[in-house]
Amino acid sequence: MKTQCCIVGGGPAGMMLGFLLARAGVEVIVLEKHGDFLRDFRGDTVHPSTMTVMHELGFLDDFLKLPHHKIDKFAGYFGTKRVQMVDLSHLPVPAPFIAMMPQWDFLDFIAARGKALPRFKLLMHAEAKALISESGKVVGVRATVDGKEEEIRADLVVGCDGRHSIVREQTGLKLDVLGAPMDVMWFRITHKDGDANEVMGRFNAGGLIVMLDRGDYWQCAYVIPKGAADRVRAQGIDKVRQTLAGMMPGFEQRLSELTTMDDLKLLTVAVERLETWWKPGVLCIGDAAHTMSPIGGVGVNIAIQDAVAASNILAAPLREKRLKDSDLDAVQKRRMFPARATQAMQVAIQNNIIAPALAGTGEVKVPFAVTLMQWFPVLRRIPARLTGTGVRPEHVQTQAVT
């Protein structure tokens, strides 16, 4: 096979980049190793920045017809004290809220619009195995497609294959590990009439729970110390339910819905970043370039912003067959600052709020910055902007090419 751009990974970054490049007249092949997009406990938060991109593409109305649940406020519980922390409703954007939507619906939506374009090709059951290099430049990918070995030659290979990226591994690019003091065990319990319609973070001495309102259920993140998953599993489900009951007042009865430890799914948290995102013929974006903490649920949306920036910069050089290394470097220069800034904020929250909560045995106190937000509610717009639109939000600059 031959194409102008081969994208490895059919997640949010890969699908959005593939669609945008094909829309701009670039021949694209997207490789997705699974047969569908149905994976549980993936990033299901669609932030205002992503919906602004949908609006610019003319898709927002149709997109919001998909089943979703709107959230525009984040509350925190420090011990028994409730505080309001984020209010997205004031953001000057087309959709000033977070849409809680299964990621497979989002990906199916983009895939359907991509398939309507003549230059877009999505291959399922297509797993990249190795990069093809000639004279010091990446010129394609070796992959298995429906179990058959294939070579896909391309002017550019883009790694959008996540934190365990085969593209990143094959390039040998240096990865900086910033670290995280916690891992997360995801579970769900029923949402009932009368429950709050918000995101809740519950900070307790020695523990932390984040609860995402999904409409008919709560998606819950049980935050545990880094590497403690085996110890938690060894305690057994009865002990875990008992621990959770102490951290989730008012929800004790619903914890009986957790019947075995298999009901808790582990996410190993990592905060990492490549020093250099590219080599001749190959580029990494999204989690392949910078793995985010789940704090703020921004990982998917940062990856989509990468895709928009990459399309803006690379579409014309790819279409006109004049791609240079400087174009790949321009993508990194455009997106490195937002990645650094977002990770710096996440690390600060990890070190100053989460780590003390996990290690603490005494009373959990409300951080002073959060107290200021209660005195001056307008300050809640600052974390709202950082969460909802991010640092240096991207906008679609390419034009549709027929």
Sequence and secondary structure as in RCSB ss.txt:
>XXXX:A:sequence
MKTQCCIVGGGPAGMMLGFLLARAGVEVIVLEKHGDFLRDFRGDTVHPSTMTVMHELGFLDDFLKLPHHKIDKFA
GYFGTKRVQMVDLSHLPVPAPFIAMMPQWDFLDFIAARGKALPRFKLLMHAEAKALISESGKVVGVRATVDGKEE
EIRADLVVGCDGRHSIVREQTGLKLDVLGAPMDVMWFRITHKDGDANEVMGRFNAGGLIVMLDRGDYWQCAYVIP
KGAADRVRAQGIDKVRQTLAGMMPGFEQRLSELTTMDDLKLLTVAVERLETWWKPGVLCIGDAAHTMSPIGGVGV
NIAIQDAVAASNILAAPLREKRLKDSDLDAVQKRRMFPARATQAMQVAIQNNIIAPALAGTGEVKVPFAVTLMQW
FPVLRRIPARLTGTGVRPEHVQTQAVT
>XXXX:A:secstr
 EEEEEEE  SHHHHHHHHHHHHTT  EEEE SSSS   TTS  EE HHHHHHHHHHT HHHHTTSS EEE EEE
EEETTEEEEEEEGGG SSSS SEEE  HHHHHHHHHHHHHTSTTEEEESSEEEEEEEEETTEEEEEEEEETTEEE
EEEEEEEEE   TT HHHHHHT  EEE   SEEEEEEEEE  TTS SSEEEEEETTEEEEEEE SSEEEEEEEEE
TT HHHHHHH HHHHHHHHHHHSTT TGGGGG  SGGGSEEE    EEES  EETTEEE GGGTEE  SGGG HH
HHHHHHHHHHHHHHHHHHHTT   HHHHHHHHHHHHHHHHHHHHHHHHHIIIIIHHHHH  S     HHHHHHHH
 GGGGHHHHHHHHT SS          
